[in-house]
Amino acid sequence: MNYTAITLLETDLVTDPTRNVLIARLNAPARQPAFFLPDEFTLLEAVCDRLVPQQAAERIDMAGQIDKRLTEGEGDGWRYDDLPPDAEAYRLGLRGITESAEVMFGNSFQNLSDVQQDKVLADIQSMVAPGETWKQLPADRFFEELMADAAGAYYSHPLAQAEINYVGMADGSGWERIGLNELEEREK
């Protein structure tokens, strides 16, 4: 049988705790911002759409997941010592993106073309983006954290897992074929 992350949820190959988490992610409505101000959240959505473009009709709410994490004060247990705490880093970083877009193209990030948005983000990643904020916040470190958060939010969702044929969340039975290039039936 050809399983996907979605069809596996209906089998005994997934434990109840894993199934419950993934079904909650699959059925979650788009989140209204609780941490970010509305204009910050709109900017974050636009940035996430450039970092991890989505073609599917069903969109994965990356910005909402970042907002949820910051609202709940969750983190991965570490941060670069030259970055402020996540909440402060995000507020500064979004301000920096706004400054860079305005200096580089005379417009808000959301009103730029895809090519212009990509240029702003590439310059931030390369630490050559203009703006006063980048004098107090390491642009490359912020970009790395933002990219990791966006990608993590995206690929932890069952729709993205189905897109890349990821079935590693099938934790209900043991993995027996663990050699190089050996595939379990559920991976074929």
C-alpha positions as CSV (number, residue, x, y, z in Angstrom):
1,M,0.0,0.0,0.0
2,N,1.2,3.5,-0.8
3,Y,0.8,5.5,2.5
4,T,1.0,9.2,2.9
5,A,1.2,11.2,6.1
6,I,-2.5,11.7,5.9
7,T,-3.6,8.1,5.2
8,L,-1.3,6.8,7.9
9,L,-3.2,8.8,10.5
10,E,-6.1,6.3,9.9
11,T,-4.0,3.2,10.7
12,D,-2.5,1.5,13.8
13,L,0.9,2.5,12.5
14,V,0.6,5.8,14.3
15,T,0.3,6.0,18.1
16,D,-2.7,7.9,19.6
17,P,-0.5,10.8,21.0
18,T,1.1,11.3,17.6
19,R,-2.2,11.0,15.8
20,N,-3.8,13.5,18.1
21,V,-1.1,16.1,17.6
22,L,-1.1,15.7,13.8
23,I,-4.9,15.8,13.5
24,A,-5.0,18.9,15.6
25,R,-2.4,20.5,13.3
26,L,-4.4,19.4,10.2
27,N,-7.7,20.8,11.5
28,A,-6.4,23.9,13.2
29,P,-8.0,27.1,11.9
30,A,-5.8,30.0,10.9
31,R,-4.6,31.7,14.0
32,Q,-5.4,35.3,14.9
33,P,-2.3,37.0,16.3
34,A,-2.0,37.1,20.0
35,F,1.7,38.0,20.4
36,F,2.2,40.2,17.3
37,L,0.4,43.4,16.5
38,P,-1.8,43.1,13.4
39,D,0.7,44.9,11.1
40,E,3.6,42.8,12.4
41,F,1.6,39.6,11.8
42,T,0.7,40.7,8.3
43,L,4.4,41.3,7.6
44,L,5.4,38.0,9.1
45,E,2.9,36.2,6.9
46,A,4.4,37.9,3.8
47,V,7.9,36.9,4.9
48,C,7.0,33.3,5.6
49,D,5.3,33.1,2.2
50,R,8.6,34.1,0.6
51,L,10.7,31.8,2.8
52,V,8.5,28.7,2.2
53,P,6.3,29.5,-0.8
54,Q,3.1,27.5,-0.8
55,Q,1.2,26.4,-3.9
56,A,-1.5,24.3,-2.3
57,A,-5.0,25.5,-1.8
58,E,-4.8,24.4,1.8
59,R,-2.2,26.8,3.4
60,I,-0.1,25.9,6.4
61,D,-0.2,28.8,8.9
62,M,3.5,29.3,9.6
63,A,3.1,32.8,11.0
64,G,0.4,31.6,13.3
65,Q,2.6,28.8,14.6
66,I,5.4,31.4,15.3
67,D,2.9,33.7,17.0
68,K,1.6,30.7,19.1
69,R,5.2,29.8,20.2
70,L,6.0,33.4,21.2
71,T,2.7,33.8,23.0
72,E,3.3,30.7,25.0
73,G,6.9,31.6,25.6
74,E,8.1,28.3,24.1
75,G,11.5,27.9,22.6
76,D,14.0,25.2,21.7
77,G,16.1,25.7,24.8
78,W,18.9,27.8,23.4
79,R,19.7,30.9,21.4
80,Y,22.7,32.7,20.1
81,D,24.3,34.8,22.8
82,D,24.3,37.9,20.5
83,L,20.5,37.7,20.0
84,P,18.0,39.0,22.5
85,P,15.3,36.7,23.7
86,D,13.0,35.5,20.9
87,A,10.1,37.9,21.6
88,E,12.4,40.9,21.4
89,A,14.4,39.5,18.5
90,Y,11.2,39.1,16.4
91,R,9.9,42.6,17.1
92,L,13.3,44.0,16.2
93,G,13.8,41.8,13.2
94,L,10.4,42.6,11.7
95,R,11.2,46.3,12.2
96,G,14.5,45.7,10.4
97,I,12.7,44.0,7.5
98,T,10.4,47.0,7.2
99,E,13.3,49.5,7.3
100,S,15.3,47.5,4.7
101,A,12.4,47.3,2.3
102,E,11.7,51.1,2.6
103,V,15.3,52.0,2.2
104,M,16.0,49.6,-0.7
105,F,12.7,50.0,-2.6
106,G,10.7,52.9,-1.1
107,N,7.8,50.7,-0.1
108,S,6.6,48.2,2.5
109,F,7.8,44.6,2.2
110,Q,4.2,43.4,1.5
111,N,3.9,45.8,-1.5
112,L,7.2,44.7,-3.1
113,S,7.4,42.3,-6.0
114,D,8.5,38.7,-5.3
115,V,11.9,39.5,-6.7
116,Q,12.3,42.6,-4.5
117,Q,11.1,40.7,-1.4
118,D,13.7,38.0,-2.1
119,K,16.4,40.7,-2.5
120,V,15.5,42.2,0.9
121,L,15.6,38.8,2.6
122,A,18.9,37.8,0.8
123,D,20.5,41.0,1.9
124,I,19.4,40.4,5.5
125,Q,20.8,36.9,5.4
126,S,24.1,38.2,3.9
127,M,24.2,41.0,6.5
128,V,24.3,43.8,3.9
129,A,20.7,45.0,4.3
130,P,20.4,48.7,5.2
131,G,18.6,49.9,8.3
132,E,19.3,51.1,11.8
133,T,17.9,48.0,13.4
134,W,20.6,45.8,11.9
135,K,23.2,47.8,13.9
136,Q,21.7,46.3,17.1
137,L,20.4,42.9,15.9
138,P,22.7,40.5,13.9
139,A,20.7,40.2,10.7
140,D,22.1,36.8,9.7
141,R,21.3,35.3,13.1
142,F,17.8,36.6,13.0
143,F,17.3,35.4,9.5
144,E,18.5,31.9,10.5
145,E,16.1,31.8,13.5
146,L,13.2,33.1,11.3
147,M,14.0,30.5,8.6
148,A,14.2,27.7,11.1
149,D,10.9,28.7,12.7
150,A,9.1,29.0,9.4
151,A,10.5,25.7,8.0
152,G,9.8,23.9,11.4
153,A,6.2,25.1,11.4
154,Y,5.7,24.1,7.8
155,Y,7.3,20.6,7.9
156,S,5.7,19.6,11.2
157,H,2.3,19.8,9.4
158,P,0.8,16.7,7.9
159,L,0.1,18.4,4.6
160,A,3.8,19.2,4.1
161,Q,4.8,15.8,5.3
162,A,2.5,14.3,2.6
163,E,4.0,16.6,0.0
164,I,7.5,15.2,0.7
165,N,6.3,11.6,1.3
166,Y,7.5,11.7,4.9
167,V,6.1,8.8,6.9
168,G,8.6,8.9,9.8
169,M,5.8,9.8,12.2
170,A,4.5,6.3,11.8
171,D,5.6,5.3,15.3
172,G,3.0,2.6,16.1
173,S,5.1,-0.4,15.2
174,G,8.9,-0.9,15.2
175,W,11.1,0.0,12.3
176,E,12.7,-3.2,11.1
177,R,14.4,-2.2,7.9
178,I,17.1,0.1,9.1
179,G,19.9,-0.6,6.6
180,L,21.0,1.7,3.9
181,N,18.2,2.0,1.2
182,E,15.9,-0.4,3.0
183,L,12.3,0.8,3.1
184,E,9.4,-0.3,5.2
185,E,6.3,-1.1,3.3
186,R,4.7,2.1,4.5
187,E,7.6,4.1,2.9
188,K,7.1,2.7,-0.6
